[in-house]
C-alpha cells in the first residue's frame, strides 16, 4: 500500500506543478502584444492543459486515499 501512497503523491505533485505551469502560460499570454484572437487561442489551449492537470491531481489524491484506507 505504500507504493499506492507514493505513486498517488507523485501524480498529485505532477498535477500541481502543471497547474503552476498553466498559470505562467496564462500570464505570458495576457502580457503578450498579440492580437486578441491569438491571445484567446493561447488561453483556450491553457484551459485544456489546466483541466488535464486538475484531473491528474484529483486522480493522484484518490490513489493516496485508497492507499491510506487499504493500508
C-alpha positions as CSV (number, residue, x, y, z in Angstrom):
1,X,0.0,0.0,0.0
2,X,3.0,2.2,0.5
3,X,3.5,2.2,-3.3
4,X,0.0,3.4,-3.8
5,X,0.5,6.3,-1.5
6,X,3.8,7.4,-3.0
7,X,2.5,6.9,-6.6
8,X,-0.5,9.0,-5.8
9,X,1.7,11.6,-4.2
10,X,3.8,11.7,-7.4
11,X,0.7,12.1,-9.5
12,X,-0.7,14.8,-7.3
13,X,2.6,16.7,-7.4
14,X,2.8,16.4,-11.1
15,X,-0.7,17.8,-11.4
16,X,0.0,20.7,-9.1
17,X,3.2,21.6,-10.9
18,X,1.3,21.5,-14.2
19,X,-1.3,23.9,-12.7
20,X,1.5,26.3,-11.8
21,X,2.8,26.0,-15.4
22,X,-0.7,26.8,-16.6
23,X,-0.7,30.0,-14.5
24,X,2.7,31.0,-16.0
25,X,1.4,30.3,-19.5
26,X,-1.7,32.4,-19.0
27,X,0.2,35.3,-17.6
28,X,2.6,35.3,-20.5
29,X,-0.3,35.2,-23.0
30,X,-2.0,38.1,-21.3
31,X,1.1,40.2,-21.3
32,X,2.0,39.4,-24.9
33,X,1.5,42.0,-27.6
34,X,-0.5,39.6,-29.8
35,X,-3.9,40.4,-31.3
36,X,-6.9,39.4,-29.1
37,X,-7.8,36.4,-31.2
38,X,-4.3,34.9,-30.8
39,X,-4.4,35.5,-27.1
40,X,-7.8,33.8,-26.9
41,X,-6.4,30.8,-28.8
42,X,-3.5,30.5,-26.5
43,X,-5.7,30.8,-23.4
44,X,-8.0,28.1,-24.8
45,X,-5.0,25.7,-25.1
46,X,-4.1,26.6,-21.5
47,X,-7.6,25.8,-20.3
48,X,-7.4,22.3,-21.8
49,X,-4.0,21.7,-20.1
50,X,-5.4,23.1,-16.9
51,X,-8.3,20.6,-16.9
52,X,-5.9,17.8,-17.6
53,X,-3.7,18.9,-14.7
54,X,-6.7,19.0,-12.4
55,X,-7.8,15.5,-13.5
56,X,-4.3,14.1,-12.8
57,X,-4.1,15.8,-9.5
58,X,-7.5,14.5,-8.4
59,X,-6.6,11.0,-9.6
60,X,-3.5,11.2,-7.5
61,X,-5.4,12.2,-4.4
62,X,-7.9,9.4,-5.0
63,X,-5.0,6.9,-5.2
64,X,-3.5,8.3,-1.9
65,X,-6.8,8.0,-0.1
66,X,-7.3,4.4,-1.4
67,X,-3.7,3.5,-0.3
68,X,-4.4,5.0,3.2
69,X,-7.7,3.2,3.6
70,X,-6.3,-0.1,2.5
71,X,-3.1,0.2,4.4
